[in-house]
């Protein structure tokens, strides 16, 4: 039986990683594909993707050692929706192709659940790789605080990232399930368990 591929998405700072972590603690064989980790592969020194981004945003996004200056790239790419779209057009196809490779690998290794944790799941077309999608939401104030603490950004740069994404309704309308990532951890855990149990029961009936 093939693994259930579950996409987890939502606005940055909403709590996607928390939900992914909770699923890995359940009594299933679970593998997480983190879009941020895959994006680091795309931005590795010498990669074609990084070279293309340097053409778009300027050679200064590449450090002297050939690595990507991720903070500078983010500042440039999130300055407007148009520039964010340019970033996505270069990075998303590379990431999706790489994720397809990972899914095939983990399917062959007999995992029960494969999680694709991706903040831009819908924007990249990544939902087409998934059997179902969970959106994680949280109020703006909660997300802003989390981003500042998590990434060491000031409020201005944190808001650039927030404003580069769609509002909450975008994710709610497209997802199969929604979890409020601002709730106490025991509530989030209960919601997550209920969703996974339902999905795995349906999988067993296919």
N, C-alpha and C positions, 0 to 999 in steps of 0.2 A: 504494500500500500504506500502510495506516495505521501511525502510530508505535506502537511497543511502549511501553505505559505501565507503568512499574515503580515500585512503592511501596517506599520505604526507611524503616524504622522501628526502634525499639528504645528502650531506656532512655536517659535523658539522660546525656550524657557518654560513651556507648559508642563513638562514632566514625562516626555516620551521615554527617556532612558530609565526612569523609575518603573514604568509599566513593563518595559522589556526585561528589566532585572527581576521583577516579580514573576514573570512567566518562566524564566529560567529556573526558578526555585520549585516549580511544580513537578509532579511525578511523570514528566515526559522527557524524551531526549530532544533537547532544544539547541538550535544554533542561531546566533544573532549575526546578521549582516548589517553593520553600521555604515550608513551612507557617508558620515563624516570621515570614517577610516578609509573608505574607498576613495573619497575625494582627495585624501592625502596621497594616495597612490597616483591619482591623476596629476597632482601638483609636485610630484617627485622631481628632483634635479634631473634635467635632461629630457624630460618627457615631452612628447609632441604637444600634449595639452597645455603644459606650462609655456612652451614657446609660442603657442597661438595666443595665450592670454597676454603675453608680453607685447605681442603685436597690437593687441586691442587696447591695453591699459598702460603701456609704456614699459621700457626695459628696467626701470627702477624697481619693479615688483620682484625682480630676481636679485638676490643677495650676491655678494662677491664669491661665495662658495658654490653658487649655482642653485641654492635652495630658494624656495618661494618666501617672500616677505608677506605672510598671510594677513597680518594686520593692515598693511598698506593696501594690499589687494582688496580686502574687505571694505576699507574706507572709500576706495575708488569705485568699487562695483556696486556698493549700496547707496551711492550718492543720489541715484535717481532710478526710477523703474526701468527706464530705457537702458541704463548701464547694467542693471541687474539682469535684464534680458540678454544682453550681450554675453555676460558671464555664463548664464545658463545654457545658451546656445553652444558654447564651446565645451562646457563641462558635462552637461547632462547625458549626451549620447555616449561619451566614454564611460561614465559611471554605469549606465544601464547595461551596456555590453558586458562590463566586468561583473555586475551582479548576476546576470544570466549565467555566466560561467560558474560563479559560486553556487547558485541554486542547483545547477546540474550536478556539481560535485557533491553537495550535501544530500541531494536526493539519492545518489548512489550509495551514500554512507548510511542510509536508512534512518534518518532523523524523523521524529514524529512531527516536529514543528520547526519551520524556518521563519525567523522574524526578519523583515526588511525594515529597519528603523531609519526613516528618511523624512526630514522636515519638508522637502519639496517633492514628495511622492507623486502628487497629482500633476504638478507643473512639469515634471520630467517624463510623465507617462508611465512611471513605475508601478502604478496600480494595476496595470495589465499583466504584471508578473505575479500578482497576488490572488489568492482565493477569496480573501476578505480583507477589510481595512478597518483599523481602530484609529479614531482621531482623539488626541488628548488636548484638552483646552484648559485655560486658566485666565483669570483677570489680568489686565495690563500691568497693574502695580506689582502683582506677584511675579510675572514674567520679567519685568524690568529689574527687580531686585535680584532674581536668580541669575540673569545674564551678567550683571555687573559683578556679582560674587564669583560666578563660575569662570568667566573669561577675563576678569581683571580689566574690564572696560570702564570708561567714564560714562556718564548718563547719555551724553551726546552720541557716542559711537554705539551704545546699546540701543538707543532709539532708532538709529539708522537701520540696524538689523531688523528691528520690530516692524518699522514702516515699509521695509522691502517685501514683507509678506502680506498675504490676504487677511481679511478679518475672520473672526471665528465662524461666521455663518458659512463661509466657503468650505471649511472642513466638515462642518456638521451636515451640510447638504450632500456631500460626496461620500462620506464614510458610511460603513455598515453599522458601526458602533461608536459611541462617544463616551469618554471617561473624563470626569472633572479632576484635573491634576492638582487643583488647589485644596482638595479635601484631605482630611487626616489619612495617614498611610493605611490604617486598617480598613477604611472605607474604600480606598482605591484598590486594595488587595481583594476585597470582597467582590467589587465590580469586575476586576480582571479575571478572577477565578470563575465567576458566572459566565463570562463571555467565552473563555477558553473551554469550559466544560460543554457549552452549547455547540461550539465549533467542532470539538472532537467527537461528540455524539453524532453530529451530522456526517462527519468524515467516515465514521464507522458504518454508516448506512449507505454509503455510495457504492 
